[in-house]
């Protein structure tokens, strides 16, 4: 399952505990790939922003 699908599913389910678990994992992945130069870090950063905003 791709990151965008994960974010969509978490946003739709609105389960704070599950979202917190995935948010932590996606943040770690973002830190790992942020400067790879392939655009993946930018894309993942956008997913993180979407997920954070869905929690607010």
C-alpha positions as CSV (number, residue, x, y, z in Angstrom):
1,X,0.0,0.0,0.0
2,X,1.5,3.4,-1.0
3,X,1.8,6.3,1.4
4,X,-1.0,8.3,-0.3
5,X,-3.3,5.3,0.2
6,X,-2.3,5.1,3.9
7,X,-3.0,8.8,4.4
8,X,-6.4,8.6,2.7
9,X,-7.4,5.6,4.7
10,X,-6.3,7.1,8.0
11,X,-8.0,10.4,7.2
12,X,-11.3,8.5,6.4
13,X,-11.2,6.3,9.5
14,X,-10.4,9.2,11.9
15,X,-8.9,6.8,14.4
16,X,-6.5,9.0,16.5
17,X,-4.5,6.1,17.9
18,X,-4.0,4.4,14.6
19,X,-3.1,7.8,13.0
20,X,-0.6,8.5,15.7
21,X,1.2,5.2,15.0
22,X,1.4,5.8,11.3
23,X,2.3,9.5,11.7
24,X,5.3,8.4,13.7
25,X,6.4,5.9,11.1
26,X,5.9,8.3,8.2
27,X,7.9,11.0,10.0
28,X,10.8,8.6,10.5
29,X,10.6,7.6,6.8
30,X,10.5,11.3,5.8
31,X,13.7,12.0,7.9
32,X,15.4,9.1,6.2
33,X,14.6,10.1,2.6
34,X,14.2,13.9,2.8
35,X,17.3,14.8,0.8
36,X,17.5,11.9,-1.7
37,X,16.8,14.2,-4.6
38,X,14.2,12.0,-6.2
39,X,11.2,14.0,-5.1
40,X,10.1,11.2,-2.8
41,X,10.9,13.3,0.3
42,X,8.8,16.2,-1.1
43,X,5.9,13.8,-1.8
44,X,6.1,12.2,1.6
45,X,6.3,15.6,3.2
46,X,3.0,16.5,1.5
47,X,1.4,13.3,2.8
48,X,2.6,14.2,6.3
49,X,1.1,17.7,6.1
50,X,-2.2,16.2,4.9
51,X,-2.2,13.7,7.8
52,X,-1.4,16.3,10.4
53,X,-4.1,18.6,9.1
54,X,-6.7,15.8,9.3
55,X,-5.9,15.4,13.0
56,X,-6.5,19.0,13.8
